[in-house]
Amino acid sequence: MTAMLTAVPFRDDTLLASRADDGEVLVAVKPICVALGLAWHGQWERIKRDAVLSATIRVIRTVAQDGKNRDVFCLPLRFLNGWLFGVDENRVRAEIRDKVIAYKRECYDVLWRHFHPTAGLALAANDAAATAPTEDDDDADTLASMPHREMRAWIDLVREARLLGGRRAAMAIWDSSPLPPLPGYRAAPDAPADAANAPALFASEALAAAPGQYLTFAAIYRAYTRWCTDQRESPLTKIHFGRQMRAAGYVTKVGGGGGMRFVDVAWV
């Protein structure tokens, strides 16, 4: 795919990432290796040897400063720590050890907040905690009274549940934690949604109203099938998915190139 890379400042370095058409955030790996002083070839070989990471490699074609096309090898953001945590800080040079640890601890959050500015879990928590609590502000009071280490431990547990058991597992952990309710989130019913209702649930979590904008049917369907995998549900066929989305109020039109698109929507 051809895409523009976004420069994201991180400490004294610059991270490069891009949002793909299917909504996935892709992170360029080589610039991180260079910033950390790691041998790119060795890390690339390690990624290719890993059964999970090798299956997630994505290639972005971008225009370099010399005007020529360059292939940039990326990992999805949700798998970035799978690679970073495989770098043993006890086996790197002493002068870069602290930096490796800082990347492990902070890199994911910085990129996640950049591409999800209105929904970042850590950012929302920090913002609420920084707000002076009032008698009517129970959420801010909860966060302000919670030790930072405890808050981070809960958020890390939610993230791990998301990777292992899907979105519902993550939200079940969040609901049982002392963390405040997420804005706009309604707890899912105990019984899993049936397949026919899944597209509407997916759309409510992934899409936002955006008059004048559009997303291709193919991109949304790819995101939906990935969402189904996370939820451990079987996706509907494209035909049935389109019918259920239209029944939920989403509008489709034929684009200029003949492809179907959903109009007046954008990724959350």
C-alpha positions as CSV (number, residue, x, y, z in Angstrom):
1,M,0.0,0.0,0.0
2,T,1.1,3.6,-0.6
3,A,0.7,6.0,2.3
4,M,2.1,9.0,4.0
5,L,3.9,8.4,7.3
6,T,3.1,10.6,10.3
7,A,6.0,11.8,12.4
8,V,5.2,11.4,16.1
9,P,7.6,13.0,18.6
10,F,8.8,10.7,21.4
11,R,11.4,12.0,23.9
12,D,14.2,13.2,21.6
13,D,13.3,10.8,18.8
14,T,10.7,10.7,16.0
15,L,8.4,7.7,15.6
16,L,6.9,7.1,12.1
17,A,3.5,5.6,11.7
18,S,0.4,5.6,9.5
19,R,-3.2,4.6,9.7
20,A,-4.2,2.1,7.0
21,D,-7.4,2.1,5.1
22,D,-8.8,-0.6,7.4
23,G,-8.1,1.5,10.5
24,E,-5.0,-0.4,11.6
25,V,-2.2,1.8,12.9
26,L,1.1,0.7,11.4
27,V,4.4,1.5,13.0
28,A,7.7,1.7,11.1
29,V,10.2,-0.6,12.8
30,K,13.6,0.4,11.4
31,P,13.5,4.0,12.8
32,I,12.9,2.6,16.3
33,C,15.9,0.3,15.8
34,V,18.1,3.2,14.7
35,A,16.9,5.3,17.7
36,L,17.7,2.6,20.1
37,G,21.0,1.7,18.5
38,L,19.9,-1.8,17.7
39,A,21.1,-3.7,14.6
40,W,18.3,-3.5,12.1
41,H,19.1,-6.7,10.3
42,G,19.3,-8.7,13.5
43,Q,15.9,-7.4,14.7
44,W,14.3,-7.9,11.3
45,E,15.4,-11.5,11.3
46,R,14.0,-12.0,14.8
47,I,10.7,-10.6,13.7
48,K,10.6,-12.9,10.7
49,R,11.4,-15.9,12.9
50,D,8.5,-15.2,15.3
51,A,5.3,-17.0,14.2
52,V,2.9,-14.2,15.3
53,L,5.0,-11.1,14.4
54,S,6.0,-12.5,11.0
55,A,2.3,-12.9,10.1
56,T,1.5,-9.3,11.0
57,I,4.3,-7.6,8.9
58,R,2.9,-4.8,6.6
59,V,4.8,-2.9,3.9
60,I,4.1,0.7,3.2
61,R,5.4,2.3,0.0
62,T,6.2,6.0,0.7
63,V,8.1,8.7,-1.1
64,A,11.5,9.4,0.4
65,Q,13.3,12.8,0.6
66,D,15.1,12.0,-2.6
67,G,11.7,11.7,-4.4
68,K,12.0,7.9,-4.9
69,N,9.6,5.3,-3.6
70,R,10.8,3.4,-0.6
71,D,9.3,0.3,1.1
72,V,8.9,0.7,4.8
73,F,8.4,-2.4,6.9
74,C,5.9,-2.0,9.7
75,L,4.2,-3.8,12.5
76,P,0.6,-3.1,13.7
77,L,0.6,-1.0,16.8
78,R,-1.2,-3.6,18.7
79,F,1.7,-6.0,18.1
80,L,4.5,-3.5,18.7
81,N,5.2,-4.5,22.3
82,G,5.3,-8.1,21.2
83,W,8.6,-7.1,19.5
84,L,9.8,-4.5,21.9
85,F,9.4,-6.7,25.0
86,G,11.6,-9.3,23.2
87,V,14.5,-7.0,23.4
88,D,16.4,-8.0,26.5
89,E,17.6,-4.8,28.2
90,N,20.2,-6.9,30.1
91,R,21.9,-7.9,26.9
92,V,22.2,-4.5,25.2
93,R,25.0,-2.0,25.7
94,A,24.9,-0.2,29.1
95,E,24.5,3.2,27.5
96,I,21.2,2.4,25.7
97,R,19.7,0.2,28.5
98,D,17.6,3.0,30.0
99,K,16.4,4.0,26.6
100,V,15.2,0.5,25.8
101,I,13.3,0.4,29.0
102,A,11.7,3.8,28.3
103,Y,10.5,2.6,24.9
104,K,9.0,-0.5,26.4
105,R,7.2,1.5,29.0
106,E,6.0,4.5,27.0
107,C,6.2,4.0,23.2
108,Y,2.9,2.2,22.8
109,D,1.0,4.8,24.9
110,V,2.4,7.7,23.0
111,L,1.5,6.3,19.6
112,W,-1.9,5.1,20.8
113,R,-2.8,8.5,22.2
114,H,-1.6,10.2,19.0
115,F,-3.9,8.1,16.7
116,H,-6.8,8.0,19.2
117,P,-6.8,11.5,20.6
118,T,-10.4,11.4,22.0
119,A,-10.4,7.9,23.4
120,G,-6.9,7.1,24.8
121,L,-7.3,5.2,28.1
122,A,-4.2,6.5,29.7
123,L,-4.7,10.0,28.4
124,A,-8.3,10.1,29.7
125,A,-7.1,8.8,33.1
126,N,-4.4,11.4,33.3
127,D,-6.6,14.2,32.2
128,A,-9.3,13.3,34.8
129,A,-6.8,12.9,37.6
130,A,-5.3,16.4,36.8
131,T,-8.7,18.0,37.1
132,A,-9.5,19.3,40.5
133,P,-12.2,16.9,41.9
134,T,-15.5,18.3,43.1
135,E,-18.4,16.7,45.0
136,D,-20.1,16.1,41.7
137,D,-17.1,14.6,40.0
138,D,-16.9,11.0,41.2
139,D,-14.7,9.8,38.3
140,A,-12.0,12.4,38.8
141,D,-12.2,11.7,42.6
142,T,-11.7,8.0,42.0
143,L,-8.6,8.6,39.7
144,A,-7.1,11.3,42.0
145,S,-7.2,8.9,45.0
146,M,-5.9,5.9,43.1
147,P,-2.1,5.4,43.2
148,H,-0.5,5.7,39.8
149,R,1.0,2.3,40.0
150,E,-2.4,0.7,40.7
151,M,-4.0,2.6,37.9
152,R,-1.3,1.5,35.4
153,A,-1.6,-2.1,36.6
154,W,-5.3,-2.1,35.9
155,I,-4.9,-0.5,32.5
156,D,-2.2,-3.1,31.6
157,L,-4.5,-5.9,32.7
158,V,-7.3,-4.5,30.5
159,R,-4.9,-4.4,27.6
160,E,-3.7,-7.9,28.2
161,A,-7.3,-9.2,28.4
162,R,-8.0,-7.4,25.1
163,L,-5.2,-9.2,23.3
164,L,-6.0,-12.6,24.8
165,G,-9.8,-12.6,25.0
166,G,-11.1,-9.8,22.8
167,R,-13.0,-6.6,23.5
168,R,-15.7,-8.1,25.7
169,A,-13.0,-9.7,28.0
170,A,-11.3,-6.3,28.3
171,M,-14.5,-4.5,29.1
172,A,-15.4,-7.1,31.7
173,I,-12.1,-6.5,33.4
174,W,-12.6,-2.7,33.2
175,D,-16.1,-3.0,34.7
176,S,-14.8,-5.0,37.6
177,S,-11.9,-2.6,38.3
178,P,-11.9,0.6,40.4
179,L,-11.4,2.6,37.2
180,P,-14.3,4.9,36.4
181,P,-16.8,4.1,33.6
182,L,-15.6,4.9,30.1
183,P,-17.4,7.9,28.6
184,G,-20.1,6.8,26.2
185,Y,-19.6,3.1,27.0
186,R,-22.6,0.9,27.8
187,A,-21.7,-2.4,29.4
188,A,-22.4,-5.3,27.0
189,P,-25.1,-7.8,28.0
190,D,-23.9,-11.0,29.6
191,A,-25.1,-13.0,26.6
192,P,-23.0,-12.5,23.5
193,A,-24.6,-10.7,20.6
194,D,-25.8,-13.0,17.9
195,A,-24.1,-12.8,14.5
196,A,-26.9,-10.7,12.9
197,N,-26.5,-8.0,15.5
198,A,-22.6,-8.0,15.4
199,P,-22.2,-5.5,12.5
200,A,-24.2,-2.8,14.4
201,L,-22.2,-3.4,17.5
202,F,-18.9,-3.3,15.5
203,A,-20.0,-0.1,13.8
204,S,-21.0,1.6,17.1
205,E,-17.4,0.9,18.4
206,A,-15.4,1.6,15.2
207,L,-17.3,4.3,13.3
208,A,-18.3,7.9,13.9
209,A,-20.7,10.2,12.0
210,A,-18.7,12.4,9.6
211,P,-20.8,14.3,7.1
212,G,-19.1,14.5,3.7
213,Q,-16.6,11.8,4.4
214,Y,-16.6,8.1,3.3
215,L,-14.9,4.8,3.8
216,T,-14.8,2.0,1.3
217,F,-17.0,-1.1,1.9
218,A,-13.9,-3.3,1.6
219,A,-12.0,-1.4,4.3
220,I,-14.9,-1.5,6.7
221,Y,-15.5,-5.2,6.0
222,R,-11.8,-6.0,6.7
223,A,-12.0,-4.2,10.0
224,Y,-15.2,-6.0,10.8
225,T,-13.7,-9.5,10.2
226,R,-10.7,-8.6,12.3
227,W,-13.1,-7.4,15.0
228,C,-15.0,-10.7,14.8
229,T,-11.7,-12.6,15.2
230,D,-11.1,-10.6,18.4
231,Q,-14.6,-11.4,19.6
232,R,-14.2,-15.0,18.6
233,E,-17.3,-14.8,16.4
234,S,-17.9,-15.9,12.8
235,P,-18.2,-13.0,10.4
236,L,-21.2,-12.6,8.1
237,T,-20.7,-12.8,4.4
238,K,-20.2,-9.5,2.6
239,I,-23.8,-9.5,1.3
240,H,-25.3,-10.1,4.8
241,F,-22.9,-7.7,6.4
242,G,-24.0,-5.0,4.0
243,R,-27.7,-5.7,4.6
244,Q,-27.3,-5.5,8.4
245,M,-25.3,-2.3,8.2
246,R,-28.0,-0.7,6.0
247,A,-30.6,-1.9,8.4
248,A,-28.7,-0.2,11.2
249,G,-28.9,3.1,9.3
250,Y,-25.6,3.2,7.5
251,V,-25.8,4.4,3.9
252,T,-23.9,2.9,1.0
253,K,-23.3,4.4,-2.4
254,V,-21.3,3.4,-5.5
255,G,-18.0,5.4,-5.8
256,G,-16.5,6.9,-8.9
257,G,-14.5,3.8,-9.6
258,G,-17.5,1.5,-9.2
259,G,-16.6,0.3,-5.7
260,M,-19.1,0.4,-2.9
261,R,-18.6,2.9,0.0
262,F,-20.2,3.9,3.2
263,V,-20.9,7.6,3.2
264,D,-20.9,10.2,6.0
265,V,-18.7,8.0,8.3
266,A,-15.1,8.0,9.6
267,W,-13.0,5.8,11.9
268,V,-13.4,6.6,15.6
